[in-house]
């Protein structure tokens, strides 16, 4: 019941009639509107900007506006979301920034609305989101057209011709609106399909940007695995000095392994302190904050990185400690962990260091969930020959093509140089000396061989043989006066060196000829002598103590290890021995530990720390076990007998 105005200035009271305006606006689209704004808010909470971009593209395609919403609170929240995304870069599309913006701009109530809807799990997938947008837009258009129609007859007796003329206009407008909606649907569908396909520009413009040529690609995840204490950190500092710092990149070093004394020494040895002072090398250390992938501080660091305009190289040393709180043997949790690093590659480059398993598979030197490796773009296994200051890297995973093998030599100043097998280093020294002497005018074979021998230390006869061997490749031998043989270069020194370096991992013909004497090893033997194989370096055992040689002592060792494990497992779920986690004091596990001096020393250290709360004064026991000078059981007994002594 309502009053009805008849158009003649009179009002008819209490007339029963159908109110068409109420009928049209009776159907609200509240549930669809709630789904839309909750779905737009969800990517801010989950920090998934690409998904938000996809949803905003749907909004733009259907030309959905705040006025199309039927409810005041959904309209206001939608307007707040649109204003925020329009005034902020994608790097700032996150929950914290949005909340702060709402506080500053009078949208606190809208923020609370969105948070409640998200908590009620009202966000929907992209397909349902599109459907909700269609419904809201279509119903808004329909409602607007009905209201325009009703306005023609609502308050006065209409002129019939004028009424039909106006209705015709509304009908034409309705057709146009319907056509817009139809084409929007079709365009959205076609656009979505087209975006799935590669364009010719995508294919033609593809290229790899390198941080280190053929080794570390930019905007990718590179993993370096190696045995405990092999020199992973030293290699990384060499890379920082040689290729990264001072070459247009900044560095965030997440060092969760090394004590401050080691960090200080590395910075001094490699001459990198100035980069810390200039802010180009930023270090996160466990001594200042126990950061890891689950830590709130990491969230802040990650947001900060993604908002940086400059390129950063992010070093994770090591992945195990960064993953604290995750079970990285679980595929699901490993996926979450690696997503933290993958997110960074949108702007930056990530390098992580990781330990190899105790019993190495030479074909797959990796531990924990295979999901970690699945999410790694390039992975290398590292071996070293410390006395030769040589690093050898062998590729075992590459999504981006890299070299199968790389070798670096660490110079006294901390600079990395390309390392080559000894026979090639010798050949390069020889060729350089020849070119230098010829440039001085010393080009007669006999005199040249003698001069080069004095420079390089290679025998005179061998120098003459090498001059003959490289004839036709780097120089020619011509006859001069008095039958003297003259050396004339046919290539530049740079070309000759490049040619020799390209043979670094081949078995050159010249080595079979020049090193053909019975007292000289072949190139292959030299390489094998120079560098340990994967199995050799990982399964290396000290020769000072072999418990299997005395069954009684070996059994005593195993029993002592089991007892120690049991004690440690009283407080924790597992015992972390760096390259393995022990969940139960099983005999087979104890047997494996008994055969590895490094694992025994770590176990002893953990036990001493538990009993004393401080390792001070007992380092000598740990070192003796590590060096094989003392059995684990003997060191354990010695500690227990003397632990009351005040050091």
Buried (B, 14 or more C-beta within 10 A) or exposed (E): EEEBEEEEEEEEEEEEEEEBEEEBEEEBBBEBBBBBBBBBBBBBBBBBBEBBEBBBBBBEBBEBBBEBBBBEBBBBBBBBBBBBBEEBEEBBBBBBBBBEBBEEEEBEEBBEBBBEBBEEEBBBEEEEBBBBBBBBBBBBBBBBBBBBBBEBEBEEEBEEEEBEEBBEEBEEBBEEBBEBBEEBBEEBEEEBEEEEEEEEEEEEEEEEEBBBEBBBBBBBBBBBBBBBEBBBBBBBBBBBBBBBBEEEBBBBBBBBBBEEEEBEEBBEBBBBEEBBEEEBBBBBBBEEEEBBBBBEEBBEBBBEBBEEEEBBBBBBBBBBBBBBEBBBEBBEBBBBBBEBBBBBBEBBBBBBBBBBBBEBBEEBBBBBBEBBBEBBBBBBBBBBBEEEBBBBBBBBBBBBEBBEEBBBBBEEEBBBEEBBBBBBBBBBBBBBBBBBBBEEEBBBBEEBBBBBBEBBEBEBEBBBBBBBBBBEBBBEBEEEEEEEBBBEBEBEBEEBBEEBEEBBBEEBEBBEEBBEEEEEBBBEEBBEEBBBEBEEBBBEEEEEBEBEEEEEBBBBBBBBBBBBBEBBBEEEEEBBBBBBBBEEBEEEBBBBBBBBBBBBBBBBBBBBEBEBEEBEBBEEBBEBBBEBBBBBBBBBEBBEEEEEEEE
